[in-house]
Amino acid sequence: MTRPNILLIVSDDHGHADRSAMGTPGVHTPVLDRLAAEGATCTDAYVTAPICSPSRAGLITGQYQQRWGGLWFDSAHIGDAPTIAERLRDAGYATGYFGKVHYGDETAADRGAPPHHGFDESFYGLAGQSMGRLHYLHHSDDAVAEYGEAAEAMGVQPFWSGEEPVEFDGFTTDEIADRAGAFIESRAGEQPFFAMVAFNAVHNFCWQLPDDELAARGLEKPDDWHPGAAEYLDWYDGAISPNLPDGRAFYLAQLELMDRAIGRLLDTLDAGGVAEDTIVVYLTDNGGSQCNYGDNGALRGTKYTLWEGGIRVPFLVRWPGVAAASTVVSEPVSALDLAPTFAAAAGLEAYPDGDGRDLRPVLAETTDAETPDAEMSDAETLADERHGDRELHWDCGWQWAVRRGDWKLLWVDGDSPTAEYVRAVEHTSTGEGLILTDLAGDPGERDNLASRRPRLVAQLTRAHERWRQRVGLPPAPTSGD
């Protein structure tokens, strides 16, 4: 059996509706649209947390990060679970990591750094050392000295290659893509490779664009914060939605430039003659951010919340010979599924300690999107009958949720300090109490059915309690506690 190459692309804070194929005005993502046209679009795809650190830990291990206590920023890390990179490397894959790292506040010597969880080659920025951010233009010791007190908030520290610092000035999105492209080019046809490309885009602060791109779009960027400009949080609140002039335009520019960079990676696969032998997956780490002008479309909520807008993400899979062109997967899938799927594709034994599922049967059975609507509806109905009982769980301590089939139960402690902080800084609604919704007819989670379906609320609450016991969490609080 020929073992496929794997290219996993992870972006940052990409809004669910922000693909031009979805008809959102002003969005230009022809490369992501190409991926969708050449493979599968998973409409109900989820990550394991509404923020980056725990979400990325779940993705790389294929396990719920709550198993080692990863609930929020203050408890997020990669744990000791084996990663998919380690499994693939041990099976003979060349492994490379390029881009943002944020499993906690790692140093280059910690397990969270790519050289210590399975990647032979790496070029990465430790975003946990800079409030989750990497500057889009500057990464050097001189920049750290120039920015002074603002250096941490602006994320201008050097990148790393292995355990050696790497300084550069240039557009970070392009630098990440170029390094990843060189890795792919050097491995193509020699041995199977696993390349993980984690862009900083489209995380704030999106005004950090190359001068020629600003000029081409007629945009004037605000200054990065420097000591003495203001208290940082006061400055930050004025530099995000709704106070940033042209904020949506900056965001869309970063998205378009990332799309171009992904296009260059696909071109590298084509030039190396390995496109037909490569799985390409694209997703983002959590829902679009209100403060960064992301658009989650009809989905309620944003990053930080367990509304659909915080955890349902763009998820595209191009897999020649498995996923037919222009297919649509409506069954719920999870970032947890990537590790067992990649392992199975590489011919490894079943993933015994994971929480995800091999996606190959789901991708292979999906109906072509060009099939008449009635036939697609029948196929989706059959898929729902086979797979509609899948449960997915989320838990951040102050909020938790469970989805079973089309039903979703959400609980939020709206009085918690974290909820208050999210409302103040993210400018979004967290919700409060128990909220039951039917996502089939109400993807925007507007109609709370909890008082009308008490037995279902009780069933889903018990299901979440069983899950908490399995992953080692104490009993969950509820609105009645």
Salt bridges, closest charged atoms under 4 A:
ASP12 OD2 - ARG56 NH2 3.21
ASP12 OD2 - LYS100 NZ 2.41
ASP13 OD2 - LYS303 NZ 3.02
ASP18 OD1 - ARG248 NH2 2.70
ASP33 OD1 - ARG19 NH1 3.78
GLU38 OE2 - ARG34 NE 3.19
GLU38 OE1 - ARG318 NH1 2.72
ASP44 OD1 - ARG312 NH1 3.36
ASP44 OD2 - ARG403 NH1 3.06
GLU86 OE2 - ARG111 NH1 2.97
ASP90 OD1 - ARG89 NE 3.33
GLU121 OE1 - ARG187 NH2 3.21
GLU163 OE2 - HIS116 NE2 2.62
ASP169 OD1 - HIS138 ND1 3.15
ASP174 OD1 - ARG264 NH2 2.81
GLU175 OE2 - ARG179 NE 3.15
ASP178 OD1 - ARG264 NH2 3.91
GLU213 OE1 - ARG217 NH1 2.29
GLU213 OE2 - ARG260 NH1 3.38
ASP224 OD2 - HIS135 NE2 2.63
ASP237 OD1 - HIS427 NE2 2.64
GLU256 OE1 - ARG217 NH2 3.08
GLU256 OE2 - ARG260 NH2 3.14
ASP270 OD2 - ARG34 NH2 3.20
ASP285 OD2 - ARG56 NH2 2.99
GLU308 OE1 - ARG312 NH2 2.72
GLU308 OE2 - LYS408 NZ 2.93
GLU331 OE1 - HIS387 NE2 3.79
ASP337 OD1 - ARG390 NH2 2.74
ASP353 OD1 - ARG87 NH2 2.68
ASP355 OD1 - ARG67 NH2 2.73
ASP358 OD2 - ARG360 NH2 2.75
GLU365 OE1 - ARG386 NH2 3.25
GLU365 OE2 - HIS387 NE2 3.09
GLU391 OE1 - HIS393 NE2 2.98
GLU391 OE2 - ARG404 NH2 2.74
ASP395 OD2 - HIS464 NE2 2.76
ASP395 OD2 - ARG468 NH1 2.35
ASP406 OD1 - ARG403 NH2 3.37
GLU445 OE2 - LYS408 NZ 2.98
ASP447 OD1 - ARG452 NH2 2.53
